[in-house]
Amino acid sequence: MAPDSLGSQFRFLKYVGQAYHFQPVHGVVLASAARLGLAAPLGGQELILSEHFFAGGSRTVRGVDENSLGPRDFFGDPTGGESMLVLNQEARVPIYRWVQGVTFIDTGNVFPTIRDLKLNDLAGSVGFGFRFATPFALLRVDYGRVVWGPAPRVGKWVFGIGQAF
């Protein structure tokens, strides 16, 4: 919350809710994540760009470019939005000692305003990946392909350190 009474020049309310659940089933871990972001300007102002939500890429919806989901400006660059919804489901399977396999379904999007948030406007991807538990860090490689929603039907490899969520 950034109201005028606390000395803020840019007045807005912002909420980010996250929930994670990990369920082991016969050696496989079913990992779920849900993230909801809502922001609203106060006093007739516009929400400043640094408070906008962005989604897409290695930690949200794999298979699309980083922060590429949602509204775009005149030049085609992502502008972020006042609301965001991201849902992830993974099955993490041990393969051999320090190697783990993963299959996943990711869905999400960014919306210009809170009122624009609609479940049928989510972009979704499916894919697979591998995790390598090194002595230094967990290394990750995933391939995701967009299969529905308002995003180009392309595939993308992503590399990272640690789990996606």
N, C-alpha and C positions, 0 to 999 in steps of 0.2 A: 504494500500500500504506500502510495506516495502522495498524500494530500497536501494542500496549501498550508494547513496548520503545522505541518512538520518542516516547512521551509522549502518544499519542492517547487521548482518552476514548472515542471512537467508533472501533471497530476494524472494518476492512473491507479487501477487496481489490477493485480496480477496473481493468478493461481496456477500452480503446477502440482499435479497429483501423479504419483507413480506407485504401481503395485507390481510385485514380483512373486512368483511361486515356483518352487522347485520340488518335483515329485519323483523319487526313485521308483522304478518299476522293473524288477528282474534285471538289474544291472544297467538299465537305460535310465537316463535322467530326462524327464519332461520338464522343460523350462518355459515359463510363460512370463510375459511382461505387458503391461498396459501403461501408457503415459497420456495424460490429458493436460493441455495447457490452455488457459483462458486469460485474456487481458482486455481491459476496457479503459479507454481514456475518460477522464472526468472533466467537468466544466467546459464542455464543447471543444476541447483540444483534440489534436490527433495524437495517436500513440507514436512515440519517437522510434526510429528504426532499430535502435539497440535493444528495445524491449519486445520486438516482434519475435515470433516463433519461426524456426526453420526446421525442416526435416528432409530426409533422404540421405542415403549413403550408408557407410559401414556400421553405424550404431543405431540406425532407425529402420529404414526400408532399403535393404540391400538389393542391388540390381538397378538402382537409379543413381545419378550423380549426386555428390555431396550437396546437401541443402538446396536441391533443385525442385522440390515439390511445392505446389501452391502458386499464388499469384506472381505475375511478372510485370516488369515495367515496360515502357515504350521500346527499349532496346532488347527485350527478351531476357533480362536478368531477374533472378528471383528477388522478390521484395519482402518475403516473409508475410506473416499475417497475425491477426489477433486471436486465433484459435488453432489448436493442433491436436490431432489424435493419432497415436501410433500403437499398434498391437503386434506382438511377436509371439511365435510358438516355435520351440526347437525340441528335437529329440537328439540327445547327446549319447553316443554309443562308444564304448571302449573298443579299440581295434587291437592294439598291441602295446603293452607297457605304457610308454609316454605318448602314444598316438591315439587320438580320439576322432571319430567321425561325427558329423552333424548334418541333419536335414532340417529345413526351416520353412516357415511361411511367415512373411512380414506384410503388414498392410498399414497404411497411414496416409495422411495428407495435412496440408496447412491451408487455412481458410482466411479470407480477407477480414471477416468479422465473426463474432460468436454465433450470430443468427445464420451464417452461411454453412456452419458445420453440419454435414449430412453423411450418414454412413454409406450411402450409395455413391459417394464421390471419393472413396478411398482408392488409392493405387495399391495393388498387391503384387508381391513377387514370391516365387518359390525357389529353392535352391539347396545346395549342399556345401559342405566344407570340411576342413580338417583342423584339428588343434594339436599343437606340438608342445608338450610340457618340457621346456628346457630348464636347466638349472638357473637361468637368468629370468625368464618370463614365459608366460603362455603365448605362443605365436599362433596366429590365426590366418587362414586363407579360406575365403568363401566365394562361391559363384552363385549369383542370384539373377533370375530372369523375370522381368515384369510380365504378368499374365492377365491382368485386368486393371481397369481404371484409367484415369487421365494422365498417363505417362507413356512415353514411347516403348514399344514392345521390343526391348533390347535386353541383352545380358551383360553382366559386368562382374569382373573379378575384383575383390577387395581384400586387402591385407591389413592386419592390425595386431596389436598387442593386447592380450586379455580377451575375455569373452565379449560378445557383442552387447550383452546386458547381464 
